[in-house]
Amino acid sequence: MASACLSEELECPICLSLLRSPVTTPCGHNFCRGCLQALWQASSSPSLLSCPQCRSPFDARPSALATNSLLCRVLEQMAEEAREPPEGGQRAAAAAAAAAAPPVPCDACLGSPPSEATHSCLTCLASFCAEHLRPHLQSPAFRQHHRLLRPPLRDLPGQTCPEHGRLLDGYCPAPLHAALLCPDCRPRHQGLACPAPLALPQARAQQQLQLKKKMTELDGLNKKALQSLDQVQVQQKQTSGIALQKLDLLKSEFLEMIALIQEVEKECVKKVLAEEKRVLDKYDFVSKVLGKKKNEIQGERDQIEMVLSEDDDIAFLRKSAKLGQMQIKDVFIPKIDLDQKLIQTVFSKSFDLKETLKQYLTHPERKEKRGSSQGKPNLQTVKKNTSLNAPKGGSVPANSSWETSAKEAAAATDTKRRSRPAKRSQSPSRKERSSSRSLPRTQSETLETFLNKSREELLEFATKFSLDYNTAHEKVIISEKNTKMSVSDIPQNYSYHPHRFTYCSQVVAFQCFKKGIYYWEVEIEHSNFCGIGICYGSMPRQGVDSRLGRNSSSWCIEWFNARISAWHNDIEECLPNTKVQKIGVLLNCKGGFVIFFGVAEKMTLLHMFQAQFTEALYPAFWIFSSGTTISISQLK
């Protein structure tokens, strides 16, 4: 408010604008130098001059109008506060623009070109030169226009209200309006409970403060953005450096594995070539012996021909008697063949290495457990297996623990061979019989009884169930009234359910079994990468441990390519390969065992698990190969 009052006090009484080059009359009033001179020049009687404000007469025009230096400094300070001075190139550009701007033409001049205007009348909304401004200064009819005389202004229609045609002199600061106001607009905005309108300089000052504050905020955000950009660029460079280091380490690891594999290949080829050379050397020796034998036979034949050509009877008989004493041995070819045992060992070693690599590359998530009958593959195991017979002077990188690793790998291989079960007949193995002896007599008899039952007898315990739609993995397709499952590469649009498997393509049955004896059969088409088993309802549904047989809550048999394995608690036991397409499962909840049969013309025992079941059990299935299907047989 103080600034607004000061602005009113510093207005020129003639043009009603802030004083420009203020001068003071002898009576003490202040005017713009240009306004006062133009008014006195337009006076019809130069001898009768008066003050435009207080009408005090002057006998003569003052010889010199003194500039009010105090007011000049005050006005300059107000101008500095009202606007931010342009800096550098902006200041030069503003000065150049002001100098290049054409003068404001007089709106009353009819000639061409019009004269330059000296003032603009905000009441008439027109600009006038000194000649046409004279009526405003002399005629009493234009006395009210004196307060609205301004320095020449451009675009006067743009400074008027488009609705009322009056000069815009206020500003509504309401956020919803933010509009320029003329005197006729003010009552309407006051009726809308808007804040008091502001004068244009005051509104400009407020808007400048807001814009400066916003610029300060933008400067802070710009600085923060630059810092973030620098940080991202540094992190990007660090990531590239780390990736390059990891790539170098990865290349060195693969080069080492390639060197190990090449060394094994070189050694295997060397053994086969050595065996070939040994056999070929024997053939060379036999060829030499047979050559000598051929020469001896030919010599004997030549001697016989000479005796036969003898004409003298006595000489013939003497010579033939000598030839009769000669003994001719039969031609004999010894049995020479490659050492099939050595060849088989070499190929077995290569095949085991290939299978180890395949297992790791196909299922790298398998965890290696101590105490499993067959170790899970990993990169360290591959290196150990490939370096079993590596020579110390070979191209393989030096390793101080090579002998220890070789012994451990050889021992692991020997343990693996010993842990492979022999071909099973329909009767239980020695291990199963010994485990059954440790059970109570009634339970052992029950187990033996079921092992010897025929399919017709097992069908007495046949049960029916369907697959639980809410547990199926998103890539499992359930069809034929929830009794058939397959896998698809395209995820299904299943809704969220807490019991749904999210890691492996698995599904469990809708029904559960708590007590009693149950038997069911499933048919497998293209038995590749699938599993059949049972599980608790509390089995995990997410993560690596949610796969059948990889936890303590599930038991299954699994087809993995041409290999069949039994899994429980992440421990694998290899089973003999069978080509049955139908699998029977017998569950005895009270007896504490589950038996898997191969169903054909004759029932074949595949595997048996024994456990003290503490929860309800669900039939469970795992399927991975896109061409494999598992169907639940509807038994009667």
Long-range contacts (C-beta under 8 A, 24 or more apart in sequence): 3-78, 3-202, 3-205, 4-199, 4-201, 4-202, 6-78, 7-78, 7-199, 7-201, 10-71, 10-74, 10-75, 10-78, 13-52, 13-53, 13-146, 14-39, 14-52, 14-146, 14-149, 15-119, 15-149, 15-150, 15-151, 16-146, 16-147, 16-148, 16-149, 16-150, 17-150, 17-151, 18-75, 18-78, 19-71, 19-75, 20-75, 20-151, 21-67, 21-72, 22-67, 22-68, 22-71, 22-72, 22-75, 23-65, 23-66, 23-67, 23-68, 24-65, 24-66, 24-68, 25-51, 25-56, 25-62, 25-65, 26-56, 26-58, 26-62, 27-51, 27-54, 27-56, 29-53, 29-54, 30-68, 30-71, 33-65, 33-67, 34-118, 35-119, 35-149, 36-65, 37-65, 38-118, 38-119, 38-130, 38-133, 38-137, 39-137, 41-130, 42-130, 42-133, 42-134, 42-137, 42-138, 43-138, 44-138, 52-146, 81-205, 82-201, 82-204, 82-205, 82-208, 83-208, 84-208, 84-212, 103-152, 104-152, 104-153, 104-154, 106-132, 108-132, 116-152, 117-152, 118-152, 119-149, 119-150, 119-151, 119-152, 120-149, 120-150, 120-151, 120-152, 120-153, 120-156, 121-145, 121-148, 121-149, 121-150, 122-148, 122-149, 122-150, 122-156, 122-167, 123-148, 125-156, 125-157, 125-160, 125-167, 126-156, 127-152, 127-153, 127-156, 161-185, 168-200, 169-199, 169-200, 170-197, 170-198, 170-199, 170-200, 170-203, 171-197, 171-198, 171-199, 171-200, 171-203, 172-197, 172-198, 173-197, 173-198, 173-203, 173-206, 253-379, 256-383, 256-396, 256-397, 257-379, 257-382, 257-383, 257-386, 259-395, 259-396, 259-397, 260-383, 260-386, 260-387, 260-390, 260-396, 261-353, 261-386, 262-395, 263-386, 263-387, 263-390, 263-391, 263-394, 263-395, 263-396, 264-349, 264-350, 264-353, 264-386, 264-387, 264-388, 264-389, 264-390, 265-350, 266-394, 267-389, 267-390, 267-391, 268-346, 268-349, 268-350, 271-342, 271-346, 272-343, 272-346, 275-338, 275-339, 275-342, 275-343, 276-338, 279-336, 279-337, 279-338, 282-334, 282-336, 283-336, 286-333, 286-334, 286-336, 290-331, 290-333, 293-329, 293-331, 297-328, 300-326, 300-328, 349-388, 352-385, 352-413, 353-382, 353-385, 353-386, 356-381, 356-382, 356-385, 357-382, 365-544, 367-544, 367-570, 369-570, 369-571, 371-571, 372-570, 372-571, 372-572, 373-415, 373-416, 373-419, 373-571, 373-572, 373-573, 373-574, 374-416, 374-419, 374-572, 374-573, 374-574, 375-412, 375-416, 376-572, 381-409, 384-408, 384-409, 384-412, 385-409, 385-413, 388-413, 419-573, 419-574, 420-574, 421-573, 421-574, 421-575, 421-576, 423-576, 424-576, 424-604, 424-605, 426-602, 426-603, 426-604, 426-605, 427-451, 428-605, 428-608, 432-608, 435-610, 439-610, 443-591, 443-592, 446-588, 446-591, 447-591, 447-593, 447-608, 447-610, 450-586, 450-588, 450-595, 451-595, 451-605, 451-608, 454-603, 455-584, 455-599, 455-603, 458-519, 458-584, 458-586, 458-597, 458-603, 459-519, 459-635, 459-636, 460-519, 461-517, 461-518, 461-519, 461-586, 462-519, 462-520, 462-635, 462-636, 463-511, 463-513, 463-518, 463-519, 463-520, 463-635, 464-520, 464-634, 464-635, 465-509, 465-510, 465-511, 465-520, 465-619, 465-632, 466-509, 466-510, 466-511, 466-632, 467-507, 467-508, 467-509, 467-510, 467-621, 467-632, 468-499, 468-507, 468-508, 468-509, 468-510, 468-618, 469-494, 470-497, 470-499, 470-500, 471-497, 471-499, 471-500, 471-501, 471-506, 471-507, 471-508, 471-541, 472-500, 472-501, 472-506, 472-507, 473-500, 473-501, 473-502, 473-503, 473-504, 473-505, 473-506, 473-507, 474-500, 474-502, 475-505, 476-505, 476-506, 476-507, 476-623, 478-507, 480-631, 482-510, 483-631, 483-632, 483-634, 484-629, 484-630, 484-631, 484-632, 485-621, 485-623, 485-629, 485-630, 485-631, 486-623, 486-626, 486-628, 486-629, 486-630, 487-623, 487-624, 487-625, 487-626, 487-628, 488-626, 489-626, 498-541, 499-541, 500-541, 501-541, 501-542, 501-546, 502-541, 502-542, 502-546, 503-541, 503-542, 503-543, 503-544, 503-546, 503-547, 504-546, 504-547, 504-548, 504-622, 504-624, 505-622, 505-623, 505-624, 506-546, 506-547, 506-548, 506-620, 506-621, 506-622, 506-623, 507-620, 507-621, 508-535, 508-618, 508-619, 508-620, 508-621, 509-618, 509-619, 509-620, 511-618, 512-537, 512-616, 512-617, 512-618, 513-587, 513-589, 513-616, 513-617, 513-618, 514-589, 514-616, 514-617, 515-589, 515-590, 516-589, 516-590, 517-586, 517-587, 517-588, 517-589, 517-590, 517-591, 518-586, 518-587, 518-589, 519-584, 519-585, 519-586, 519-587, 519-635, 520-584, 520-585, 520-619, 520-632, 520-633, 520-635, 521-582, 521-583, 521-584, 521-585, 521-599, 521-632, 521-633, 521-635, 522-582, 522-583, 522-585, 522-621, 522-630, 522-631, 522-632, 522-633, 523-581, 523-582, 523-583, 523-630, 523-631, 523-633, 524-559, 524-581, 524-582, 524-583, 524-628, 524-629, 524-630, 525-581, 525-627, 525-628, 525-629, 525-631, 526-625, 526-627, 526-628, 526-629, 527-559, 527-581, 527-628, 528-559, 528-561, 528-625, 528-627, 528-628, 529-559, 529-560, 529-561, 529-623, 529-624, 529-625, 529-628, 530-558, 530-559, 530-621, 530-622, 530-623, 530-624, 530-625, 530-628, 530-630, 531-556, 531-557, 531-558, 531-559, 531-567, 531-621, 531-622, 531-623, 532-556, 532-557, 532-583, 532-585, 532-596, 532-620, 532-621, 532-622, 532-630, 533-557, 533-567, 533-619, 533-620, 533-621, 533-622, 534-585, 534-587, 534-594, 534-617, 534-618, 534-619, 534-620, 535-617, 535-618, 535-620, 536-614, 536-615, 536-616, 536-617, 536-618, 537-615, 537-616, 537-618, 538-615, 539-620, 547-622, 548-620, 548-621, 548-622, 553-615, 554-620, 555-594, 555-609, 555-611, 556-620, 556-622, 557-583, 557-596, 557-606, 557-607, 558-622, 564-606, 566-607, 566-609, 568-609, 573-607, 575-606, 575-607, 578-604, 578-606, 580-604, 582-633, 585-619, 587-617, 589-613, 589-617
